[in-house]
Amino acid sequence: MGSMSELMIERWAAEPVDIEVTFLCPHCGHPAAAWLKVPGDDDDYAEEVSCLNPEEDHQWTVRLRKKNGIRTAYLEGQPGFDVSIHELDTSDDEDWDEPLPEPGAYGIFLDALREWKANVSALSELDGGSSRNRMLFGTLYSIIEAYFADAIIGSALADVKVQRQLIKLEALGLHDKQLSLDTVLDKPTIVRDMLRATLQGLSFHKLILVSRISETAFGKPILPKDKDYRALAVSSVQKRHDCVHRNGFDTDGNKHTDITQDYLRKMGSIFEEMAQSLENAMRDAQAKRFFEDLGPDEES
């Protein structure tokens, strides 16, 4: 069994690192800047970064490499262009932690979704390639991500049985972790803390993973049962990535022109249904555990 220090080194070595990259666009000379979340154990990482030219968008692939603990960055296919990098320093934030999940997450979600629907009516355009529509699409994803994170993490922190189920999920990478007895004695909440840190590091816009978490923890998946809606939800994950990281273009350079008012409203309905499914699954699982804990004598 590994020591506490070995476990912490293993855990934090894989923690994502926030790195700011800045450079001047080789095409138009405008500045380009972005914060990249780089896997801590990845010595070779690449991501596309757009320049900040308001008239026309140019994208460049920034490659970061780490050797002997030192990171360097360059633009692929553009030798000689200087790329500056700045790693976020959290060494003075030892007591800093992610905020706890918001209570009443479902009510907050419904309020936010109601405002979002009003904004779709007021701000969206008929053009499916509109930047306004992409903005509304990104906002919708932020609303559902916040709900998924607060609801799932909040439930996991409050219920040992949910924790027990989640550590079995291979996608979280905790099922084969080993802890020494000394570690458990020194920090009785170590499993809960590791699970919390792992969940807070997840991208809750990955809908298939969120549905798998719900099925593992609460007994029910949350992706739409209708195959067409399910396909629409799954494909929207890549569309979101293209809107956030590629200014609405896919990897082949084709612009998404199908983010119409109808598409936005349909995705809003799908996410509303998924949130309701998660809420129902959590309540049903909680009720089931309540009656199981009562036992046959107390129940009668």
C-alpha positions as CSV (number, residue, x, y, z in Angstrom):
1,M,0.0,0.0,0.0
2,G,1.3,3.5,-0.8
3,S,2.1,6.1,1.8
4,M,0.1,9.3,2.1
5,S,2.8,11.3,0.4
6,E,2.9,8.8,-2.5
7,L,-0.8,9.0,-2.9
8,M,-0.9,12.8,-2.9
9,I,2.0,13.0,-5.4
10,E,0.2,10.6,-7.7
11,R,-3.1,12.5,-7.3
12,W,-1.7,16.0,-7.9
13,A,0.7,15.0,-10.6
14,A,-2.4,14.4,-12.8
15,E,-4.2,17.6,-11.7
16,P,-4.8,20.0,-14.6
17,V,-2.5,23.0,-14.7
18,D,-3.9,26.4,-15.8
19,I,-1.5,28.0,-18.3
20,E,-1.9,31.4,-20.0
21,V,-0.5,31.6,-23.5
22,T,0.0,34.9,-25.4
23,F,1.4,35.7,-28.8
24,L,0.9,38.0,-31.8
25,C,-1.1,36.5,-34.7
26,P,1.3,35.7,-37.6
27,H,-1.5,36.6,-40.1
28,C,-2.8,40.0,-38.9
29,G,-0.6,41.0,-36.0
30,H,-3.4,41.2,-33.4
31,P,-2.8,39.7,-30.0
32,A,-3.9,36.2,-29.1
33,A,-4.4,35.0,-25.6
34,A,-6.1,32.1,-23.8
35,W,-6.0,30.1,-20.6
36,L,-5.4,26.4,-21.3
37,K,-6.2,23.7,-18.8
38,V,-3.2,21.3,-19.4
39,P,-3.2,17.8,-17.8
40,G,-0.5,17.8,-15.2
41,D,1.1,14.5,-16.4
42,D,1.0,15.5,-20.1
43,D,4.5,16.4,-21.4
44,D,3.1,17.1,-24.9
45,Y,-0.1,19.0,-25.3
46,A,-1.7,21.0,-28.1
47,E,-4.8,23.2,-28.4
48,E,-6.1,25.7,-30.9
49,V,-6.1,29.4,-29.8
50,S,-7.8,32.2,-31.7
51,C,-6.5,35.7,-32.2
52,L,-8.5,38.6,-30.8
53,N,-9.1,40.4,-34.2
54,P,-12.7,41.6,-34.1
55,E,-12.9,41.7,-37.9
56,E,-11.8,38.2,-38.8
57,D,-10.8,35.1,-36.8
58,H,-7.5,33.2,-37.2
59,Q,-6.7,30.1,-35.3
60,W,-3.4,28.6,-34.5
61,T,-2.3,25.4,-32.9
62,V,-0.3,26.1,-29.7
63,R,1.9,23.1,-28.7
64,L,3.3,23.0,-25.1
65,R,6.1,20.6,-24.2
66,K,7.6,19.9,-20.9
67,K,11.2,18.6,-20.4
68,N,13.1,18.4,-17.2
69,G,10.2,20.3,-15.5
70,I,10.4,23.2,-17.9
71,R,7.6,24.1,-20.2
72,T,8.0,25.7,-23.6
73,A,5.4,26.6,-26.3
74,Y,5.4,27.3,-30.0
75,L,3.0,27.7,-32.9
76,E,2.8,24.6,-35.2
77,G,3.8,25.5,-38.7
78,Q,5.0,29.0,-37.7
79,P,8.7,28.8,-36.7
80,G,10.2,31.9,-35.1
81,F,7.0,33.3,-33.5
82,D,7.4,34.0,-29.8
83,V,4.8,32.4,-27.5
84,S,4.8,33.5,-23.9
85,I,3.4,31.2,-21.2
86,H,2.4,31.9,-17.6
87,E,1.5,29.1,-15.2
88,L,-1.1,30.0,-12.6
89,D,0.7,29.9,-9.2
90,T,-1.5,28.5,-6.4
91,S,1.4,28.0,-3.9
92,D,0.0,30.7,-1.6
93,D,-3.5,29.2,-1.7
94,E,-2.9,26.1,0.4
95,D,-6.2,26.8,2.3
96,W,-8.1,27.7,-0.8
97,D,-10.7,25.2,-2.0
98,E,-13.4,25.0,-4.6
99,P,-16.7,26.4,-3.3
100,L,-19.1,23.9,-1.9
101,P,-22.1,23.0,-4.1
102,E,-24.9,25.4,-4.0
103,P,-28.0,24.1,-2.1
104,G,-31.2,24.1,-4.0
105,A,-29.4,23.5,-7.3
106,Y,-32.6,22.4,-9.2
107,G,-34.5,25.6,-8.3
108,I,-31.5,27.7,-9.4
109,F,-31.4,25.8,-12.7
110,L,-35.1,26.4,-13.4
111,D,-34.8,30.1,-12.7
112,A,-31.7,30.4,-14.9
113,L,-33.4,28.3,-17.7
114,R,-36.5,30.6,-17.5
115,E,-34.3,33.7,-18.0
116,W,-32.4,31.9,-20.8
117,K,-35.6,31.1,-22.7
118,A,-36.6,34.8,-22.5
119,N,-33.2,35.8,-23.9
120,V,-33.6,33.3,-26.8
121,S,-36.9,35.1,-27.7
122,A,-35.3,38.5,-27.3
123,L,-31.8,38.1,-28.6
124,S,-31.5,35.1,-31.0
125,E,-31.4,35.5,-34.7
126,L,-32.9,33.5,-37.6
127,D,-29.4,32.9,-39.0
128,G,-28.1,29.6,-37.6
129,G,-24.6,30.8,-37.9
130,S,-25.1,33.9,-35.8
131,S,-22.6,34.7,-33.0
132,R,-25.5,35.6,-30.8
133,N,-27.0,32.1,-31.2
134,R,-23.6,30.6,-30.4
135,M,-23.4,32.8,-27.3
136,L,-26.9,31.6,-26.2
137,F,-25.9,28.0,-26.9
138,G,-22.8,28.3,-24.7
139,T,-24.8,29.9,-21.9
140,L,-27.3,27.0,-22.0
141,Y,-24.4,24.6,-21.5
142,S,-23.1,26.7,-18.6
143,I,-26.5,26.5,-16.9
144,I,-26.8,22.7,-17.2
145,E,-23.2,22.1,-16.3
146,A,-23.6,24.1,-13.1
147,Y,-26.7,22.1,-12.2
148,F,-25.1,18.7,-12.8
149,A,-22.0,19.7,-10.8
150,D,-23.9,21.1,-7.8
151,A,-26.5,18.3,-7.7
152,I,-24.1,15.3,-8.1
153,I,-21.3,16.7,-5.9
154,G,-23.7,17.8,-3.3
155,S,-25.4,14.4,-3.2
156,A,-22.0,12.6,-3.0
157,L,-20.7,14.7,-0.1
158,A,-23.9,14.1,1.9
159,D,-24.4,10.4,1.4
160,V,-21.8,7.7,2.1
161,K,-23.8,5.2,0.0
162,V,-23.5,7.5,-3.1
163,Q,-19.7,7.7,-2.4
164,R,-19.5,3.9,-2.2
165,Q,-21.2,3.6,-5.6
166,L,-19.1,6.3,-7.3
167,I,-15.7,5.0,-6.3
168,K,-16.6,1.8,-8.3
169,L,-16.9,3.8,-11.5
170,E,-13.8,3.2,-13.5
171,A,-14.1,6.6,-15.3
172,L,-13.3,8.4,-12.1
173,G,-10.1,6.5,-11.6
174,L,-10.7,5.8,-7.9
175,H,-11.7,2.1,-7.9
176,D,-8.2,0.8,-7.7
177,K,-6.7,3.3,-5.3
178,Q,-5.2,1.9,-2.1
179,L,-4.8,3.7,1.3
180,S,-2.8,2.7,4.3
181,L,-4.4,2.3,7.7
182,D,-2.2,5.2,9.0
183,T,-3.6,7.4,6.3
184,V,-7.2,6.6,7.2
185,L,-6.4,7.2,10.9
186,D,-4.7,10.5,10.2
187,K,-7.5,11.7,7.9
188,P,-10.8,9.8,8.3
189,T,-12.4,11.9,5.5
190,I,-9.7,11.0,2.9
191,V,-12.0,9.0,0.6
192,R,-14.7,11.7,0.7
193,D,-12.0,14.4,0.0
194,M,-10.5,12.4,-2.9
195,L,-14.0,11.8,-4.4
196,R,-14.8,15.5,-4.0
197,A,-11.6,16.6,-5.7
198,T,-12.1,14.1,-8.5
199,L,-15.7,15.2,-9.2
200,Q,-14.8,18.9,-9.0
201,G,-12.2,18.2,-11.7
202,L,-14.7,16.7,-14.1
203,S,-16.1,18.5,-17.2
204,F,-19.9,18.2,-16.6
205,H,-20.6,19.0,-20.2
206,K,-19.6,15.5,-21.1
207,L,-23.2,14.2,-21.2
208,I,-22.5,10.5,-21.6
209,L,-20.2,10.5,-18.5
210,V,-22.8,12.5,-16.5
211,S,-25.5,9.9,-17.5
212,R,-23.1,7.1,-16.5
213,I,-22.5,8.8,-13.1
214,S,-26.2,9.1,-12.5
215,E,-26.8,5.4,-13.4
216,T,-24.0,4.3,-11.1
217,A,-24.9,6.5,-8.2
218,F,-28.7,6.7,-8.4
219,G,-29.7,3.7,-10.5
220,K,-30.9,5.6,-13.6
221,P,-29.3,7.1,-16.7
222,I,-30.5,10.6,-17.7
223,L,-29.9,10.8,-21.5
224,P,-33.1,11.1,-23.5
225,K,-34.9,7.8,-24.2
226,D,-35.9,9.0,-27.6
227,K,-33.1,8.0,-30.0
228,D,-33.3,11.2,-32.1
229,Y,-33.1,13.5,-29.0
230,R,-30.4,11.3,-27.5
231,A,-28.4,11.6,-30.7
232,L,-29.0,15.4,-30.7
233,A,-27.8,15.7,-27.1
234,V,-24.6,13.6,-27.7
235,S,-23.7,15.4,-30.9
236,S,-24.2,18.8,-29.1
237,V,-21.1,18.1,-27.0
238,Q,-18.7,18.4,-30.0
239,K,-20.7,21.4,-31.3
240,R,-20.2,23.1,-27.9
241,H,-16.5,22.5,-28.2
242,D,-16.4,23.9,-31.7
243,C,-18.2,27.0,-30.5
244,V,-16.0,27.6,-27.4
245,H,-12.6,26.6,-28.9
246,R,-13.0,27.2,-32.7
247,N,-15.4,30.1,-32.9
248,G,-18.1,27.9,-34.4
249,F,-16.0,26.0,-36.9
250,D,-15.5,22.2,-36.9
251,T,-12.1,20.5,-37.4
252,D,-12.6,20.6,-41.2
253,G,-13.1,24.3,-41.2
254,N,-16.8,24.2,-41.8
255,K,-18.9,26.7,-39.8
256,H,-21.9,25.4,-37.8
257,T,-24.9,27.1,-39.4
258,D,-27.6,25.0,-37.7
259,I,-27.7,26.7,-34.3
260,T,-31.1,28.2,-35.1
261,Q,-33.8,29.4,-32.7
262,D,-35.5,26.0,-33.1
263,Y,-32.3,24.2,-32.3
264,L,-31.8,26.3,-29.2
265,R,-35.3,25.8,-27.9
266,K,-35.0,22.0,-28.6
267,M,-31.7,21.8,-26.7
268,G,-33.3,23.8,-23.9
269,S,-36.1,21.2,-23.7
270,I,-33.7,18.3,-23.8
271,F,-31.5,19.7,-21.0
272,E,-34.6,20.5,-18.9
273,E,-35.7,16.9,-19.3
274,M,-32.3,15.6,-18.3
275,A,-32.2,17.8,-15.2
276,Q,-35.7,16.5,-14.2
277,S,-34.5,12.9,-14.8
278,L,-31.5,13.5,-12.5
279,E,-33.6,15.1,-9.9
280,N,-36.1,12.2,-10.0
281,A,-33.3,9.6,-9.9
282,M,-31.7,11.2,-6.8
283,R,-35.1,11.5,-5.0
284,D,-36.0,7.9,-5.8
285,A,-32.7,6.6,-4.7
286,Q,-32.9,8.5,-1.5
287,A,-36.4,7.2,-0.7
288,K,-35.3,3.6,-1.5
289,R,-32.3,3.9,0.9
290,F,-34.6,5.4,3.6
291,F,-36.9,2.4,3.6
292,E,-34.0,0.0,3.4
293,D,-32.5,1.6,6.5
294,L,-35.8,1.3,8.4
295,G,-35.7,-2.4,8.1
296,P,-38.9,-4.7,8.1
297,D,-39.8,-4.1,11.8
298,E,-39.5,-0.3,11.8
299,E,-41.3,-0.1,8.4
300,S,-44.3,-2.0,9.7
